[in-house]
């Protein structure tokens, strides 16, 4: 990052979306994202060539879809008809974050429920087509 406020982790998701500026605002409202950087495209289109936010202590990079650089083919989930990738957030209070995300416009892909493996877990799809799993560890009863 230009100001070195955010260190680049070894693995960083880099999301392609249609409407990167709007996605940043959604991630702020839904997940408490903090914007780290925004670089507009030089073509005057208003699209973002690069942006970065931190979510739950992790860096997420994102950019607008630029089909003109992919032989006219877009690479956002909307252009591809979905995404096989799920981005996971392990949270101290999954219920509060879940409700913020739904209120901000996420749709439920898998209801938030206590799971057999010991997490309270569910999946949401953001308005840009990316799937997010959210979880909080729950106490596991090991008594027989």
DOBAZA-527078 format. One record per residue: residue number from 1; residue in three letters; x, y, z of N, C-alpha, C, O in turn. Coordinates in nm, 3 decimals. Example, Ala and Ser with C-alpha at 12.3 -4.5 7.8 and 13.67 -1.06 7.14 Angstrom:
2
+-----+-----+---------+---------+---------+---------+---------+---------+---------+---------+---------+---------+---------+---------+
!   i !  aa !    n_c1 !    n_c2 !    n_c3 !   ca_c1 !   ca_c2 !   ca_c3 !    c_c1 !    c_c2 !    c_c3 !    o_c1 !    o_c2 !    o_c3 !
+-----+-----+---------+---------+---------+---------+---------+---------+---------+---------+---------+---------+---------+---------+
!   1 ! ALA !   1.319 !  -0.569 !   0.780 !   1.230 !  -0.450 !   0.780 !   1.320 !  -0.330 !   0.780 !   1.424 !  -0.332 !   0.846 !
!   2 ! SER !   1.285 !  -0.225 !   0.708 !   1.367 !  -0.106 !   0.714 !   1.290 !   0.003 !   0.787 !   1.341 !   0.114 !   0.804 !
+-----+-----+---------+---------+---------+---------+---------+---------+---------+---------+---------+---------+---------+---------+
REM end
This chain:
144
+-----+-----+---------+---------+---------+---------+---------+---------+---------+---------+---------+---------+---------+---------+
!   i !  aa !    n_c1 !    n_c2 !    n_c3 !   ca_c1 !   ca_c2 !   ca_c3 !    c_c1 !    c_c2 !    c_c3 !    o_c1 !    o_c2 !    o_c3 !
+-----+-----+---------+---------+---------+---------+---------+---------+---------+---------+---------+---------+---------+---------+
!   1 ! UNK !   0.084 !  -0.115 !   0.000 !   0.000 !   0.000 !   0.000 !   0.090 !   0.123 !   0.000 !   0.202 !   0.119 !   0.051 !
!   2 ! UNK !   0.042 !   0.228 !  -0.055 !   0.122 !   0.348 !  -0.072 !   0.174 !   0.404 !   0.060 !   0.290 !   0.444 !   0.067 !
!   3 ! UNK !   0.090 !   0.407 !   0.163 !   0.133 !   0.467 !   0.288 !   0.185 !   0.365 !   0.389 !   0.220 !   0.401 !   0.501 !
!   4 ! UNK !   0.188 !   0.238 !   0.350 !   0.238 !   0.129 !   0.434 !   0.161 !   0.112 !   0.564 !   0.212 !   0.051 !   0.657 !
!   5 ! UNK !   0.037 !   0.165 !   0.572 !  -0.046 !   0.146 !   0.690 !  -0.097 !   0.003 !   0.699 !  -0.124 !  -0.047 !   0.808 !
!   6 ! UNK !  -0.111 !  -0.062 !   0.584 !  -0.164 !  -0.198 !   0.580 !  -0.056 !  -0.288 !   0.521 !  -0.009 !  -0.266 !   0.410 !
!   7 ! UNK !  -0.018 !  -0.390 !   0.596 !   0.081 !  -0.484 !   0.546 !   0.013 !  -0.586 !   0.455 !  -0.099 !  -0.629 !   0.483 !
!   8 ! UNK !   0.080 !  -0.623 !   0.349 !   0.026 !  -0.721 !   0.256 !   0.047 !  -0.861 !   0.313 !   0.161 !  -0.906 !   0.328 !
!   9 ! UNK !  -0.064 !  -0.931 !   0.345 !  -0.050 !  -1.069 !   0.394 !  -0.005 !  -1.162 !   0.282 !  -0.005 !  -1.126 !   0.165 !
!  10 ! UNK !   0.033 !  -1.282 !   0.321 !   0.084 !  -1.379 !   0.224 !  -0.023 !  -1.418 !   0.122 !   0.009 !  -1.441 !   0.005 !
!  11 ! UNK !  -0.149 !  -1.426 !   0.163 !  -0.259 !  -1.456 !   0.072 !  -0.364 !  -1.347 !   0.090 !  -0.412 !  -1.321 !   0.201 !
!  12 ! UNK !  -0.400 !  -1.283 !  -0.021 !  -0.495 !  -1.172 !  -0.015 !  -0.601 !  -1.191 !  -0.123 !  -0.567 !  -1.199 !  -0.241 !
!  13 ! UNK !  -0.729 !  -1.199 !  -0.085 !  -0.831 !  -1.206 !  -0.188 !  -0.833 !  -1.077 !  -0.270 !  -0.816 !  -0.968 !  -0.216 !
!  14 ! UNK !  -0.855 !  -1.090 !  -0.400 !  -0.863 !  -0.976 !  -0.491 !  -0.992 !  -0.994 !  -0.570 !  -0.998 !  -1.073 !  -0.665 !
!  15 ! UNK !  -1.096 !  -0.920 !  -0.531 !  -1.229 !  -0.937 !  -0.588 !  -1.250 !  -0.849 !  -0.709 !  -1.212 !  -0.732 !  -0.709 !
!  16 ! UNK !  -1.312 !  -0.905 !  -0.811 !  -1.355 !  -0.828 !  -0.928 !  -1.506 !  -0.810 !  -0.914 !  -1.579 !  -0.907 !  -0.897 !
!  17 ! UNK !  -1.551 !  -0.685 !  -0.923 !  -1.693 !  -0.656 !  -0.908 !  -1.738 !  -0.557 !  -1.014 !  -1.657 !  -0.484 !  -1.071 !
!  18 ! UNK !  -1.865 !  -0.555 !  -1.039 !  -1.925 !  -0.449 !  -1.120 !  -1.976 !  -0.345 !  -1.020 !  -2.079 !  -0.365 !  -0.956 !
!  19 ! UNK !  -1.902 !  -0.235 !  -1.008 !  -1.938 !  -0.130 !  -0.913 !  -1.849 !  -0.134 !  -0.789 !  -1.900 !  -0.148 !  -0.678 !
!  20 ! UNK !  -1.719 !  -0.122 !  -0.808 !  -1.625 !  -0.133 !  -0.695 !  -1.649 !  -0.025 !  -0.590 !  -1.640 !  -0.054 !  -0.470 !
!  21 ! UNK !  -1.679 !   0.096 !  -0.630 !  -1.704 !   0.202 !  -0.531 !  -1.826 !   0.167 !  -0.446 !  -1.826 !   0.189 !  -0.325 !
!  22 ! UNK !  -1.930 !   0.114 !  -0.509 !  -2.049 !   0.073 !  -0.435 !  -2.018 !  -0.047 !  -0.346 !  -2.071 !  -0.057 !  -0.235 !
!  23 ! UNK !  -1.934 !  -0.137 !  -0.393 !  -1.895 !  -0.253 !  -0.313 !  -1.821 !  -0.209 !  -0.187 !  -1.844 !  -0.265 !  -0.079 !
!  24 ! UNK !  -1.734 !  -0.111 !  -0.199 !  -1.664 !  -0.061 !  -0.081 !  -1.765 !  -0.011 !   0.022 !  -1.752 !  -0.041 !   0.141 !
!  25 ! UNK !  -1.864 !   0.063 !  -0.022 !  -1.964 !   0.115 !   0.071 !  -2.045 !   0.001 !   0.133 !  -2.078 !   0.005 !   0.252 !
!  26 ! UNK !  -2.078 !  -0.102 !   0.054 !  -2.147 !  -0.218 !   0.108 !  -2.061 !  -0.287 !   0.214 !  -2.110 !  -0.317 !   0.322 !
!  27 ! UNK !  -1.934 !  -0.311 !   0.185 !  -1.846 !  -0.380 !   0.279 !  -1.827 !  -0.299 !   0.407 !  -1.813 !  -0.357 !   0.515 !
!  28 ! UNK !  -1.827 !  -0.168 !   0.398 !  -1.822 !  -0.083 !   0.517 !  -1.947 !  -0.106 !   0.602 !  -1.937 !  -0.129 !   0.723 !
!  29 ! UNK !  -2.064 !  -0.100 !   0.540 !  -2.190 !  -0.114 !   0.613 !  -2.210 !  -0.256 !   0.665 !  -2.254 !  -0.274 !   0.779 !
!  30 ! UNK !  -2.177 !  -0.355 !   0.585 !  -2.204 !  -0.494 !   0.619 !  -2.101 !  -0.553 !   0.715 !  -2.137 !  -0.619 !   0.813 !
!  31 ! UNK !  -1.973 !  -0.530 !   0.687 !  -1.866 !  -0.598 !   0.759 !  -1.774 !  -0.505 !   0.837 !  -1.673 !  -0.549 !   0.892 !
!  32 ! UNK !  -1.808 !  -0.376 !   0.843 !  -1.721 !  -0.282 !   0.914 !  -1.589 !  -0.257 !   0.845 !  -1.490 !  -0.224 !   0.910 !
!  33 ! UNK !  -1.586 !  -0.273 !   0.713 !  -1.461 !  -0.253 !   0.637 !  -1.409 !  -0.111 !   0.657 !  -1.484 !  -0.016 !   0.676 !
!  34 ! UNK !  -1.277 !  -0.101 !   0.651 !  -1.209 !   0.028 !   0.655 !  -1.135 !   0.043 !   0.523 !  -1.052 !  -0.041 !   0.487 !
!  35 ! UNK !  -1.164 !   0.150 !   0.453 !  -1.099 !   0.172 !   0.324 !  -0.953 !   0.207 !   0.343 !  -0.919 !   0.293 !   0.425 !
!  36 ! UNK !  -0.866 !   0.140 !   0.268 !  -0.722 !   0.164 !   0.277 !  -0.669 !   0.238 !   0.155 !  -0.576 !   0.317 !   0.166 !
!  37 ! UNK !  -0.729 !   0.212 !   0.038 !  -0.676 !   0.272 !  -0.084 !  -0.781 !   0.265 !  -0.194 !  -0.863 !   0.173 !  -0.199 !
!  38 ! UNK !  -0.778 !   0.366 !  -0.282 !  -0.868 !   0.370 !  -0.397 !  -0.793 !   0.436 !  -0.512 !  -0.744 !   0.548 !  -0.498 !
!  39 ! UNK !  -0.783 !   0.364 !  -0.626 !  -0.713 !   0.417 !  -0.743 !  -0.810 !   0.413 !  -0.861 !  -0.844 !   0.306 !  -0.909 !
!  40 ! UNK !  -0.854 !   0.532 !  -0.907 !  -0.946 !   0.533 !  -1.021 !  -0.877 !   0.497 !  -1.151 !  -0.757 !   0.517 !  -1.168 !
!  41 ! UNK !  -0.955 !   0.442 !  -1.243 !  -0.904 !   0.414 !  -1.377 !  -0.873 !   0.546 !  -1.447 !  -0.938 !   0.648 !  -1.420 !
!  42 ! UNK !  -0.776 !   0.545 !  -1.534 !  -0.735 !   0.667 !  -1.604 !  -0.824 !   0.701 !  -1.722 !  -0.805 !   0.804 !  -1.787 !
!  43 ! UNK !  -0.922 !   0.614 !  -1.753 !  -1.006 !   0.637 !  -1.871 !  -1.124 !   0.730 !  -1.846 !  -1.203 !   0.756 !  -1.937 !
!  44 ! UNK !  -1.137 !   0.780 !  -1.722 !  -1.245 !   0.872 !  -1.691 !  -1.381 !   0.806 !  -1.673 !  -1.483 !   0.875 !  -1.663 !
!  45 ! UNK !  -1.385 !   0.675 !  -1.668 !  -1.511 !   0.601 !  -1.658 !  -1.571 !   0.601 !  -1.518 !  -1.687 !   0.566 !  -1.499 !
!  46 ! UNK !  -1.491 !   0.639 !  -1.420 !  -1.536 !   0.632 !  -1.281 !  -1.511 !   0.497 !  -1.217 !  -1.534 !   0.480 !  -1.098 !
!  47 ! UNK !  -1.464 !   0.401 !  -1.297 !  -1.434 !   0.268 !  -1.241 !  -1.304 !   0.275 !  -1.160 !  -1.222 !   0.365 !  -1.178 !
!  48 ! UNK !  -1.289 !   0.178 !  -1.071 !  -1.167 !   0.169 !  -0.991 !  -1.077 !   0.062 !  -1.048 !  -1.117 !  -0.053 !  -1.066 !
!  49 ! UNK !  -0.953 !   0.102 !  -1.076 !  -0.851 !   0.008 !  -1.123 !  -0.800 !  -0.077 !  -1.007 !  -0.762 !  -0.193 !  -1.024 !
!  50 ! UNK !  -0.801 !  -0.017 !  -0.888 !  -0.754 !  -0.088 !  -0.769 !  -0.815 !  -0.022 !  -0.646 !  -0.833 !   0.100 !  -0.642 !
!  51 ! UNK !  -0.846 !  -0.101 !  -0.548 !  -0.889 !  -0.052 !  -0.419 !  -0.854 !  -0.159 !  -0.316 !  -0.832 !  -0.275 !  -0.350 !
!  52 ! UNK !  -0.850 !  -0.117 !  -0.190 !  -0.823 !  -0.211 !  -0.082 !  -0.899 !  -0.167 !   0.042 !  -0.911 !  -0.048 !   0.071 !
!  53 ! UNK !  -0.950 !  -0.266 !   0.114 !  -1.016 !  -0.244 !   0.242 !  -0.962 !  -0.347 !   0.340 !  -0.910 !  -0.451 !   0.301 !
!  54 ! UNK !  -0.977 !  -0.317 !   0.466 !  -0.951 !  -0.420 !   0.567 !  -1.086 !  -0.460 !   0.625 !  -1.171 !  -0.376 !   0.653 !
!  55 ! UNK !  -1.103 !  -0.590 !   0.642 !  -1.224 !  -0.647 !   0.700 !  -1.180 !  -0.746 !   0.807 !  -1.106 !  -0.841 !   0.780 !
!  56 ! UNK !  -1.226 !  -0.723 !   0.929 !  -1.196 !  -0.815 !   1.038 !  -1.045 !  -0.839 !   1.051 !  -1.001 !  -0.950 !   1.082 !
!  57 ! UNK !  -0.966 !  -0.736 !   1.027 !  -0.821 !  -0.744 !   1.040 !  -0.749 !  -0.795 !   0.917 !  -0.625 !  -0.798 !   0.916 !
!  58 ! UNK !  -0.821 !  -0.834 !   0.812 !  -0.757 !  -0.886 !   0.692 !  -0.774 !  -0.792 !   0.574 !  -0.872 !  -0.717 !   0.566 !
!  59 ! UNK !  -0.679 !  -0.795 !   0.485 !  -0.681 !  -0.711 !   0.366 !  -0.761 !  -0.779 !   0.255 !  -0.744 !  -0.898 !   0.229 !
!  60 ! UNK !  -0.847 !  -0.702 !   0.189 !  -0.921 !  -0.747 !   0.071 !  -0.900 !  -0.642 !  -0.036 !  -0.933 !  -0.525 !  -0.017 !
!  61 ! UNK !  -0.846 !  -0.684 !  -0.150 !  -0.831 !  -0.593 !  -0.263 !  -0.951 !  -0.612 !  -0.354 !  -1.009 !  -0.721 !  -0.359 !
!  62 ! UNK !  -0.988 !  -0.507 !  -0.426 !  -1.096 !  -0.519 !  -0.522 !  -1.078 !  -0.419 !  -0.635 !  -1.004 !  -0.321 !  -0.624 !
!  63 ! UNK !  -1.148 !  -0.447 !  -0.742 !  -1.142 !  -0.363 !  -0.861 !  -1.269 !  -0.381 !  -0.941 !  -1.340 !  -0.481 !  -0.927 !
!  64 ! UNK !  -1.297 !  -0.283 !  -1.025 !  -1.408 !  -0.297 !  -1.118 !  -1.371 !  -0.397 !  -1.226 !  -1.253 !  -0.423 !  -1.253 !
!  65 ! UNK !  -1.473 !  -0.454 !  -1.287 !  -1.453 !  -0.543 !  -1.401 !  -1.411 !  -0.460 !  -1.522 !  -1.470 !  -0.356 !  -1.550 !
!  66 ! UNK !  -1.312 !  -0.506 !  -1.593 !  -1.263 !  -0.440 !  -1.715 !  -1.265 !  -0.541 !  -1.829 !  -1.160 !  -0.595 !  -1.866 !
!  67 ! UNK !  -1.383 !  -0.568 !  -1.886 !  -1.392 !  -0.667 !  -1.994 !  -1.302 !  -0.636 !  -2.113 !  -1.258 !  -0.727 !  -2.183 !
!  68 ! UNK !  -1.274 !  -0.509 !  -2.134 !  -1.190 !  -0.473 !  -2.249 !  -1.047 !  -0.526 !  -2.236 !  -0.974 !  -0.531 !  -2.335 !
!  69 ! UNK !  -1.006 !  -0.566 !  -2.115 !  -0.873 !  -0.625 !  -2.098 !  -0.878 !  -0.777 !  -2.099 !  -0.775 !  -0.842 !  -2.084 !
!  70 ! UNK !  -0.996 !  -0.833 !  -2.117 !  -1.012 !  -0.978 !  -2.120 !  -1.080 !  -1.024 !  -2.247 !  -1.167 !  -1.111 !  -2.243 !
!  71 ! UNK !  -1.040 !  -0.968 !  -2.362 !  -1.099 !  -1.002 !  -2.491 !  -1.251 !  -0.983 !  -2.491 !  -1.324 !  -1.057 !  -2.557 !
!  72 ! UNK !  -1.298 !  -0.881 !  -2.416 !  -1.440 !  -0.851 !  -2.411 !  -1.518 !  -0.932 !  -2.310 !  -1.638 !  -0.913 !  -2.294 !
!  73 ! UNK !  -1.450 !  -1.023 !  -2.241 !  -1.516 !  -1.108 !  -2.142 !  -1.496 !  -1.053 !  -2.002 !  -1.383 !  -1.029 !  -1.960 !
!  74 ! UNK !  -1.604 !  -1.034 !  -1.931 !  -1.596 !  -0.989 !  -1.793 !  -1.553 !  -1.103 !  -1.702 !  -1.563 !  -1.220 !  -1.739 !
!  75 ! UNK !  -1.505 !  -1.067 !  -1.583 !  -1.462 !  -1.169 !  -1.488 !  -1.525 !  -1.151 !  -1.349 !  -1.480 !  -1.212 !  -1.252 !
!  76 ! UNK !  -1.628 !  -1.068 !  -1.340 !  -1.699 !  -1.054 !  -1.213 !  -1.795 !  -1.171 !  -1.196 !  -1.827 !  -1.238 !  -1.294 !
!  77 ! UNK !  -1.843 !  -1.197 !  -1.075 !  -1.943 !  -1.303 !  -1.058 !  -2.067 !  -1.282 !  -1.144 !  -2.124 !  -1.378 !  -1.194 !
!  78 ! UNK !  -2.109 !  -1.158 !  -1.162 !  -2.225 !  -1.132 !  -1.248 !  -2.196 !  -1.173 !  -1.392 !  -2.281 !  -1.234 !  -1.457 !
!  79 ! UNK !  -2.077 !  -1.141 !  -1.441 !  -2.042 !  -1.175 !  -1.579 !  -2.027 !  -1.326 !  -1.597 !  -2.055 !  -1.379 !  -1.704 !
!  80 ! UNK !  -1.982 !  -1.393 !  -1.492 !  -1.957 !  -1.537 !  -1.501 !  -2.076 !  -1.622 !  -1.457 !  -2.073 !  -1.745 !  -1.469 !
!  81 ! UNK !  -2.180 !  -1.558 !  -1.406 !  -2.296 !  -1.633 !  -1.359 !  -2.276 !  -1.691 !  -1.221 !  -2.340 !  -1.790 !  -1.186 !
!  82 ! UNK !  -2.189 !  -1.632 !  -1.142 !  -2.162 !  -1.679 !  -1.006 !  -2.014 !  -1.698 !  -0.983 !  -1.932 !  -1.676 !  -1.073 !
!  83 ! UNK !  -1.979 !  -1.738 !  -0.862 !  -1.840 !  -1.762 !  -0.826 !  -1.831 !  -1.887 !  -0.740 !  -1.914 !  -1.906 !  -0.651 !
!  84 ! UNK !  -1.732 !  -1.973 !  -0.764 !  -1.716 !  -2.092 !  -0.682 !  -1.641 !  -2.063 !  -0.552 !  -1.622 !  -2.154 !  -0.471 !
!  85 ! UNK !  -1.599 !  -1.941 !  -0.531 !  -1.517 !  -1.904 !  -0.416 !  -1.606 !  -1.856 !  -0.302 !  -1.700 !  -1.780 !  -0.324 !
!  86 ! UNK !  -1.575 !  -1.899 !  -0.180 !  -1.642 !  -1.850 !  -0.060 !  -1.536 !  -1.782 !   0.027 !  -1.432 !  -1.840 !   0.056 !
!  87 ! UNK !  -1.564 !  -1.659 !   0.067 !  -1.473 !  -1.583 !   0.151 !  -1.523 !  -1.597 !   0.295 !  -1.640 !  -1.569 !   0.323 !
!  88 ! UNK !  -1.437 !  -1.641 !   0.385 !  -1.479 !  -1.675 !   0.521 !  -1.437 !  -1.569 !   0.621 !  -1.323 !  -1.521 !   0.620 !
!  89 ! UNK !  -1.531 !  -1.532 !   0.708 !  -1.502 !  -1.440 !   0.819 !  -1.531 !  -1.512 !   0.950 !  -1.644 !  -1.556 !   0.974 !
!  90 ! UNK !  -1.430 !  -1.525 !   1.034 !  -1.448 !  -1.579 !   1.168 !  -1.462 !  -1.460 !   1.260 !  -1.371 !  -1.377 !   1.268 !
!  91 ! UNK !  -1.573 !  -1.449 !   1.330 !  -1.609 !  -1.327 !   1.402 !  -1.639 !  -1.353 !   1.549 !  -1.679 !  -1.464 !   1.585 !
!  92 ! UNK !  -1.619 !  -1.252 !   1.633 !  -1.656 !  -1.269 !   1.774 !  -1.807 !  -1.269 !   1.795 !  -1.855 !  -1.331 !   1.890 !
!  93 ! UNK !  -1.883 !  -1.200 !   1.710 !  -2.029 !  -1.193 !   1.722 !  -2.091 !  -1.204 !   1.583 !  -2.122 !  -1.103 !   1.520 !
!  94 ! UNK !  -2.109 !  -1.326 !   1.537 !  -2.159 !  -1.348 !   1.402 !  -2.301 !  -1.295 !   1.383 !  -2.336 !  -1.249 !   1.275 !
!  95 ! UNK !  -2.382 !  -1.300 !   1.488 !  -2.521 !  -1.256 !   1.473 !  -2.531 !  -1.108 !   1.439 !  -2.610 !  -1.068 !   1.354 !
!  96 ! UNK !  -2.450 !  -1.026 !   1.506 !  -2.454 !  -0.881 !   1.480 !  -2.406 !  -0.850 !   1.339 !  -2.468 !  -0.771 !   1.268 !
!  97 ! UNK !  -2.296 !  -0.912 !   1.298 !  -2.244 !  -0.887 !   1.163 !  -2.340 !  -0.939 !   1.058 !  -2.362 !  -0.874 !   0.956 !
!  98 ! UNK !  -2.398 !  -1.055 !   1.082 !  -2.497 !  -1.114 !   0.990 !  -2.612 !  -1.016 !   0.966 !  -2.650 !  -0.991 !   0.852 !
!  99 ! UNK !  -2.666 !  -0.961 !   1.073 !  -2.779 !  -0.871 !   1.060 !  -2.740 !  -0.744 !   0.986 !  -2.817 !  -0.695 !   0.903 !
! 100 ! UNK !  -2.621 !  -0.689 !   1.014 !  -2.573 !  -0.570 !   0.942 !  -2.562 !  -0.599 !   0.793 !  -2.601 !  -0.517 !   0.710 !
! 101 ! UNK !  -2.509 !  -0.717 !   0.759 !  -2.491 !  -0.752 !   0.618 !  -2.625 !  -0.768 !   0.548 !  -2.643 !  -0.719 !   0.436 !
! 102 ! UNK !  -2.720 !  -0.834 !   0.612 !  -2.853 !  -0.850 !   0.553 !  -2.920 !  -0.714 !   0.538 !  -2.980 !  -0.685 !   0.434 !
! 103 ! UNK !  -2.909 !  -0.631 !   0.640 !  -2.968 !  -0.496 !   0.633 !  -2.905 !  -0.413 !   0.522 !  -2.971 !  -0.326 !   0.464 !
! 104 ! UNK !  -2.777 !  -0.438 !   0.493 !  -2.706 !  -0.363 !   0.388 !  -2.736 !  -0.414 !   0.248 !  -2.702 !  -0.349 !   0.150 !
! 105 ! UNK !  -2.801 !  -0.533 !   0.238 !  -2.840 !  -0.582 !   0.106 !  -2.790 !  -0.721 !   0.069 !  -2.812 !  -0.765 !  -0.043 !
! 106 ! UNK !  -2.723 !  -0.790 !   0.161 !  -2.680 !  -0.928 !   0.133 !  -2.802 !  -1.020 !   0.134 !  -2.900 !  -0.993 !   0.203 !
! 107 ! UNK !  -2.794 !  -1.128 !   0.056 !  -2.901 !  -1.228 !   0.057 !  -2.850 !  -1.356 !   0.123 !  -2.733 !  -1.390 !   0.113 !
! 108 ! UNK !  -2.940 !  -1.424 !   0.188 !  -2.904 !  -1.546 !   0.260 !  -2.889 !  -1.660 !   0.161 !  -2.982 !  -1.691 !   0.086 !
! 109 ! UNK !  -2.772 !  -1.723 !   0.160 !  -2.747 !  -1.841 !   0.078 !  -2.760 !  -1.968 !   0.161 !  -2.804 !  -2.071 !   0.112 !
! 110 ! UNK !  -2.722 !  -1.960 !   0.288 !  -2.735 !  -2.070 !   0.384 !  -2.766 !  -2.006 !   0.518 !  -2.687 !  -1.925 !   0.566 !
! 111 ! UNK !  -2.879 !  -2.039 !   0.581 !  -2.917 !  -1.972 !   0.705 !  -2.812 !  -1.984 !   0.815 !  -2.739 !  -2.083 !   0.823 !
! 112 ! UNK !  -2.806 !  -1.883 !   0.896 !  -2.716 !  -1.881 !   1.011 !  -2.773 !  -1.973 !   1.119 !  -2.883 !  -1.950 !   1.169 !
! 113 ! UNK !  -2.697 !  -2.077 !   1.153 !  -2.743 !  -2.175 !   1.252 !  -2.624 !  -2.233 !   1.326 !  -2.511 !  -2.226 !   1.279 !
! 114 ! UNK !  -2.652 !  -2.289 !   1.444 !  -2.549 !  -2.363 !   1.516 !  -2.523 !  -2.493 !   1.440 !  -2.616 !  -2.568 !   1.411 !
! 115 ! UNK !  -2.396 !  -2.517 !   1.409 !  -2.360 !  -2.634 !   1.329 !  -2.298 !  -2.743 !   1.415 !  -2.246 !  -2.716 !   1.524 !
! 116 ! UNK !  -2.304 !  -2.867 !   1.367 !  -2.253 !  -2.982 !   1.440 !  -2.103 !  -2.974 !   1.468 !  -2.056 !  -3.037 !   1.563 !
! 117 ! UNK !  -2.029 !  -2.901 !   1.388 !  -1.884 !  -2.895 !   1.406 !  -1.841 !  -2.791 !   1.510 !  -1.723 !  -2.776 !   1.539 !
! 118 ! UNK !  -1.939 !  -2.720 !   1.567 !  -1.907 !  -2.631 !   1.678 !  -1.909 !  -2.482 !   1.645 !  -1.876 !  -2.401 !   1.732 !
! 119 ! UNK !  -1.946 !  -2.445 !   1.525 !  -1.957 !  -2.303 !   1.489 !  -2.102 !  -2.264 !   1.473 !  -2.187 !  -2.347 !   1.440 !
! 120 ! UNK !  -2.131 !  -2.139 !   1.497 !  -2.255 !  -2.078 !   1.450 !  -2.217 !  -2.023 !   1.314 !  -2.131 !  -1.935 !   1.306 !
! 121 ! UNK !  -2.278 !  -2.072 !   1.206 !  -2.227 !  -2.054 !   1.071 !  -2.341 !  -2.033 !   0.972 !  -2.449 !  -2.092 !   0.986 !
! 122 ! UNK !  -2.316 !  -1.948 !   0.872 !  -2.408 !  -1.931 !   0.762 !  -2.337 !  -1.867 !   0.645 !  -2.222 !  -1.823 !   0.658 !
! 123 ! UNK !  -2.404 !  -1.861 !   0.530 !  -2.346 !  -1.799 !   0.411 !  -2.440 !  -1.694 !   0.355 !  -2.562 !  -1.710 !   0.353 !
! 124 ! UNK !  -2.379 !  -1.585 !   0.309 !  -2.450 !  -1.473 !   0.246 !  -2.389 !  -1.447 !   0.110 !  -2.271 !  -1.474 !   0.087 !
! 125 ! UNK !  -2.471 !  -1.395 !   0.018 !  -2.419 !  -1.349 !  -0.110 !  -2.433 !  -1.198 !  -0.110 !  -2.541 !  -1.144 !  -0.086 !
! 126 ! UNK !  -2.322 !  -1.129 !  -0.139 !  -2.327 !  -0.983 !  -0.141 !  -2.394 !  -0.936 !  -0.270 !  -2.412 !  -1.015 !  -0.362 !
! 127 ! UNK !  -2.432 !  -0.810 !  -0.278 !  -2.502 !  -0.760 !  -0.397 !  -2.418 !  -0.766 !  -0.525 !  -2.470 !  -0.736 !  -0.633 !
! 128 ! UNK !  -2.291 !  -0.803 !  -0.515 !  -2.201 !  -0.806 !  -0.630 !  -2.170 !  -0.948 !  -0.673 !  -2.093 !  -0.970 !  -0.767 !
! 129 ! UNK !  -2.231 !  -1.047 !  -0.605 !  -2.221 !  -1.186 !  -0.645 !  -2.119 !  -1.270 !  -0.570 !  -2.105 !  -1.389 !  -0.599 !
! 130 ! UNK !  -2.049 !  -1.211 !  -0.475 !  -1.951 !  -1.289 !  -0.396 !  -2.019 !  -1.351 !  -0.275 !  -2.102 !  -1.288 !  -0.210 !
! 131 ! UNK !  -1.982 !  -1.475 !  -0.245 !  -2.037 !  -1.547 !  -0.131 !  -1.942 !  -1.534 !  -0.012 !  -1.821 !  -1.548 !  -0.025 !
! 132 ! UNK !  -2.000 !  -1.506 !   0.103 !  -1.926 !  -1.490 !   0.227 !  -1.982 !  -1.588 !   0.329 !  -2.103 !  -1.597 !   0.347 !
! 133 ! UNK !  -1.895 !  -1.662 !   0.395 !  -1.938 !  -1.743 !   0.509 !  -1.897 !  -1.669 !   0.635 !  -1.787 !  -1.614 !   0.644 !
! 134 ! UNK !  -1.986 !  -1.668 !   0.732 !  -1.964 !  -1.601 !   0.859 !  -1.979 !  -1.702 !   0.970 !  -2.070 !  -1.786 !   0.966 !
! 135 ! UNK !  -1.892 !  -1.696 !   1.069 !  -1.898 !  -1.794 !   1.177 !  -1.845 !  -1.736 !   1.308 !  -1.763 !  -1.644 !   1.309 !
! 136 ! UNK !  -1.895 !  -1.793 !   1.416 !  -1.846 !  -1.770 !   1.552 !  -1.832 !  -1.907 !   1.616 !  -1.922 !  -1.990 !   1.603 !
! 137 ! UNK !  -1.721 !  -1.932 !   1.685 !  -1.710 !  -2.062 !   1.753 !  -1.810 !  -2.071 !   1.868 !  -1.831 !  -1.975 !   1.942 !
! 138 ! UNK !  -1.870 !  -2.188 !   1.881 !  -1.962 !  -2.214 !   1.992 !  -1.902 !  -2.324 !   2.079 !  -1.822 !  -2.405 !   2.032 !
! 139 ! UNK !  -1.939 !  -2.325 !   2.203 !  -1.893 !  -2.431 !   2.292 !  -1.950 !  -2.564 !   2.244 !  -2.069 !  -2.575 !   2.213 !
! 140 ! UNK !  -1.866 !  -2.664 !   2.238 !  -1.909 !  -2.797 !   2.195 !  -1.928 !  -2.884 !   2.318 !  -1.839 !  -2.895 !   2.402 !
! 141 ! UNK !  -2.045 !  -2.945 !   2.330 !  -2.074 !  -3.033 !   2.442 !  -2.017 !  -3.169 !   2.410 !  -2.066 !  -3.240 !   2.322 !
! 142 ! UNK !  -1.913 !  -3.206 !   2.482 !  -1.849 !  -3.336 !   2.458 !  -1.897 !  -3.443 !   2.555 !  -1.848 !  -3.556 !   2.551 !
! 143 ! UNK !  -1.993 !  -3.411 !   2.643 !  -2.046 !  -3.508 !   2.738 !  -2.129 !  -3.613 !   2.663 !  -2.204 !  -3.580 !   2.572 !
! 144 ! UNK !  -2.114 !  -3.733 !   2.701 !  -2.188 !  -3.843 !   2.638 !  -2.318 !  -3.864 !   2.709 !  -2.395 !  -3.952 !   2.673 !
+-----+-----+---------+---------+---------+---------+---------+---------+---------+---------+---------+---------+---------+---------+
REM end
